[in-house]
Amino acid sequence: NNPTLSRLHAMGEKAIFNEETVLRNPFEQWKQWFAEASSNHLGGTAMTLATCTKEGKPSARTVLLKEWNENGFVFFTNYEGRKATELTENPNAALLFFWTNCGGVQSCERQVRIEGIVERIDPKESDAYFKTRPLGSQVGATVSPQSKPIGSREELMKPWRELQQKVTPTEEGGDGQPIERPQHWGGFRVKPLSIEFWQNGEFRLHDRLLFSRDTLDSDEWKLARLAP
């Protein structure tokens, strides 16, 4: 635990965030901020994912962080949807987390900006996560033609009801057929080349500390302060 954070939060003041208080490993700093955000936000795992076509046309949407470690940040999606198509042709991506009331301090706002290279995770990892999802969500992931135009909600719900009946356990009135992860659905991992930590400051003079490295296999992170 960071004693500076604990003391200031107990006083109801925003924590001092600068070159002296930041943890030198960006993943450890992320772990600390993420723990505080998750304790105060039901949406602590919500993140904006920005992708780009090979021609440079950007798009962004909110997805959920499902796991992370020093290898990267993982989310799951349909491999045939727009975001996955863009990531396949252009594997550069950015993530943005934005949190308020950080550490229980109303005046504290934070952002974490992550930029890196995206890769599909191992199919066995996707299989394992798929099995933890509620049955209805497993069915939804199977039948939804993500990002494709559909004529109505009923066009989506009809195949959902049909498959739901097949896979619902027999003791619950269904046919009890097993459901497996569809090949068009799985996880991506964003492997970071840079992680920026942002905390709001007085007079809009915010604190921005950027960790960056030259290659994905490097453990040498450079730290720089950026002007707001």
RAMO-V255098 format. One record per helix or strand. SS is the DSSP state (h for helix, s for strand). FROM is the first residue (numbers start at 0). LEN is the number of residues. If there is no record, write none. Layout:
SS,FROM,LEN
SS,FROM,LEN
//
This chain:
h,2,8
h,25,15
s,45,7
s,57,7
s,66,3
s,71,7
h,81,8
s,91,9
h,101,3
s,108,12
h,122,10
h,134,9
h,152,15
h,169,3
s,184,15
h,201,3
s,206,6
s,221,5
//
